[in-house]
């Protein structure tokens, strides 16, 4: 997970709001209070975390019940794009302006300390607060292409584009990167001095994301090479 699998554009489309929280994590709702030294306040770190991930969790409260939806996403300049079915009750609430929280977490390593209390994880995490706007027309189609290119690089040019019926069944939403926080934990265990003499291995076990060997569709009719990712 150390290197982003795909990049993201730095340009912002005409419909995206500029960032309000220019220095990340400085609002009352996004200030990191627990271990504040792990907070990153530059937008480059925010972009890097979002560009390295493919799946986030989008939280919303419906009535008195909170839900966290796993979603594929893509960063598009100063906003994050997600899509879902028009038949989804929760996505319709999001499209109507319900407040939401998107969290993306990348696990980089297991930190094995000399005690259970000091053991932890190395990670990069971004949290985005705000409301989502529904996209339509050419902007909607461009957003779907951006999502495809982030999640499945190079596929948009080769596959069939969405039909009018498929577009009508799909909600595409944009969440501005206007109120965000980033937290990054890295490095070896932080054991107290009295535990250093314990005869137990300590260190970091890296966690690395990798893509496996492509498995062709049994219904594939052509002898074609798989994508080179």
C-alpha positions in Angstrom: 0.0 0.0 0.0 3.0 2.3 0.1 2.5 3.5 -3.5 -0.8 4.7 -5.0 -2.2 2.2 -7.5 -3.7 5.0 -9.6 -3.2 8.8 -9.7 -5.7 11.6 -9.6 -6.1 14.8 -11.4 -5.2 18.1 -9.7 -7.6 20.1 -11.9 -11.1 20.8 -10.6 -14.2 20.7 -12.8 -16.3 23.9 -13.1 -19.0 22.5 -10.8 -16.8 21.6 -7.8 -16.6 23.9 -4.8 -13.1 25.1 -3.8 -11.9 23.8 -0.5 -13.0 25.7 2.6 -10.7 24.0 5.0 -7.6 24.8 3.0 -5.3 23.7 5.9 -6.7 20.2 6.5 -8.0 19.3 9.9 -8.4 22.8 11.3 -12.1 23.0 11.9 -13.8 22.2 15.2 -15.2 19.0 13.8 -12.0 17.7 12.1 -9.3 18.7 14.6 -7.5 15.5 15.7 -7.6 15.4 19.5 -6.3 11.9 20.1 -2.6 11.8 19.3 -2.6 15.1 17.4 1.0 14.7 16.3 -0.2 12.1 13.8 -2.4 14.6 12.0 -1.4 15.8 8.6 -2.6 19.3 7.6 -1.5 19.6 4.0 -3.9 18.9 1.1 -1.2 16.9 -0.7 -1.4 14.3 2.1 -5.2 14.2 1.8 -5.0 13.7 -1.9 -2.4 11.0 -1.6 -4.5 9.0 0.8 -7.6 9.3 -1.3 -5.7 8.4 -4.5 -4.2 5.3 -3.0 -7.5 3.8 -1.9 -10.4 2.3 -3.9 -13.0 1.6 -1.2 -14.3 4.0 1.5 -17.2 3.9 4.0 -19.9 6.5 3.6 -21.8 7.1 6.9 -25.3 8.5 7.0 -28.0 8.6 9.7 -31.5 7.6 8.6 -34.0 8.5 11.3 -32.3 7.3 14.5 -30.2 4.5 12.8 -26.7 5.2 11.5 -25.4 3.2 8.5 -21.9 2.9 6.9 -22.0 2.1 3.3 -18.9 0.6 1.6 -18.5 2.4 -1.7 -16.0 2.5 -4.6 -14.9 6.1 -5.1 -12.5 8.4 -7.0 -11.0 11.7 -6.2 -11.7 14.3 -8.9 -9.7 17.4 -8.0 -11.2 18.9 -4.8 -14.1 16.5 -4.6 -14.8 12.8 -4.2 -17.2 10.9 -6.6 -19.4 8.0 -5.7 -22.2 6.2 -7.5 -25.1 4.0 -6.6 -28.6 2.8 -7.6 -31.5 5.2 -7.8 -33.4 2.4 -6.0 -31.2 2.8 -2.9 -33.1 4.6 -0.1 -29.8 5.7 1.5 -28.4 7.1 -1.8 -31.6 9.0 -2.4 -31.2 10.6 1.1 -27.6 11.5 0.2 -28.7 13.0 -3.1 -31.3 15.1 -1.2 -28.6 16.6 1.0 -28.3 14.5 4.1 -25.1 15.1 6.0 -22.5 12.4 5.5 -19.0 11.3 6.5 -16.7 9.5 4.1 -13.8 7.6 5.7 -10.9 5.9 3.8 -8.4 3.8 5.7 -5.2 2.2 4.3 -3.6 -0.4 6.5 0.2 -0.3 6.1 1.5 -2.6 8.8 0.9 -4.5 12.1 3.1 -3.0 14.8 4.2 -5.8 17.1 5.3 -4.4 20.5 6.5 -6.1 23.6 3.1 -5.7 25.2 -0.5 -5.9 24.1 -1.1 -2.3 25.2 1.7 -0.9 23.0 0.9 -3.0 19.9 -0.8 -1.2 17.2 -1.1 -0.6 13.4 0.5 1.7 10.9 -2.1 3.3 8.8 -3.2 6.3 6.7 -6.7 7.6 7.2 -8.8 10.4 5.7 -12.2 11.6 6.8 -14.4 14.0 4.8 -17.5 15.7 6.2 -20.2 17.4 4.2 -23.2 17.0 1.9 -23.2 15.4 -1.6 -24.6 16.9 -4.8 -26.2 14.9 -7.6 -24.5 15.2 -11.0 -26.4 15.1 -14.3 -25.8 15.3 -18.0 -22.3 15.5 -19.4 -20.9 16.0 -15.9 -22.5 12.7 -14.7 -21.0 10.8 -17.6 -17.6 12.4 -17.1 -17.8 11.4 -13.4 -18.5 7.8 -14.3 -15.5 7.8 -16.6 -13.3 9.2 -13.8 -14.6 6.5 -11.4 -14.0 3.8 -14.0 -10.4 5.0 -14.7 -9.6 5.1 -11.0 -11.0 1.7 -10.1 -10.3 -0.1 -13.4 -7.5 1.8 -15.2 -7.7 1.8 -19.0 -11.1 0.0 -19.2 -13.3 3.0 -20.2 -11.9 3.1 -23.7 -12.4 -0.6 -24.3 -15.8 -1.3 -22.8 -19.3 -0.3 -23.8 -20.4 3.1 -22.3 -23.5 3.3 -20.2 -26.8 3.2 -22.0 -29.5 5.8 -21.4 -31.4 3.3 -19.3 -28.4 2.5 -17.2 -27.6 6.2 -16.7 -31.2 6.7 -15.5 -30.8 3.9 -13.0 -27.6 5.4 -11.5 -27.0 8.2 -9.1 -23.7 9.9 -9.3 -22.8 12.1 -6.3 -20.0 14.5 -5.5 -18.6 15.3 -2.0 -16.5 18.4 -1.8 -13.2 18.2 0.0 -14.1 21.2 2.1 -14.0 19.8 5.6 -11.5 17.0 6.1 -8.9 15.4 8.4 -6.0 13.1 7.8 -4.2 10.9 10.3 -1.0 8.9 9.5 0.7 6.4 11.9 4.0 5.0 10.8 7.2 3.6 12.4 8.3 1.0 14.9 6.8 0.1 18.3 6.9 2.7 21.1 7.6 0.4 24.0 8.3 1.8 27.5 11.9 1.5 28.6 11.1 -1.2 31.2 9.8 -3.6 28.4 12.8 -3.4 26.1 14.6 -6.2 28.0 11.8 -8.6 27.4 12.8 -11.6 25.2 10.1 -11.2 22.6 10.4 -10.2 18.9 9.2 -6.6 18.2 8.9 -4.7 15.0 6.6 -4.1 12.0 4.9 -6.6 9.7 4.1 -4.7 6.5 0.7 -5.1 5.0 0.8 -4.8 1.2 -2.1 -4.6 -1.3 -1.5 -6.6 -4.5 -3.5 -7.7 -7.5 -3.7 -11.4 -8.2 -3.5 -13.4 -11.5 -6.5 -12.5 -13.8 -9.1 -15.2 -14.2 -10.8 -15.1 -17.6 -14.6 -15.2 -17.8 -15.7 -18.7 -18.9 -17.9 -17.0 -21.5 -15.0 -15.1 -23.0 -15.2 -15.6 -26.8 -11.8 -14.2 -27.8 -8.2 -15.0 -27.1 -7.2 -11.7 -25.5 -4.5 -10.7 -23.1 -5.6 -9.6 -19.6 -5.0 -6.0 -18.5 -1.4 -5.2 -17.4 -1.9 -3.7 -14.0 
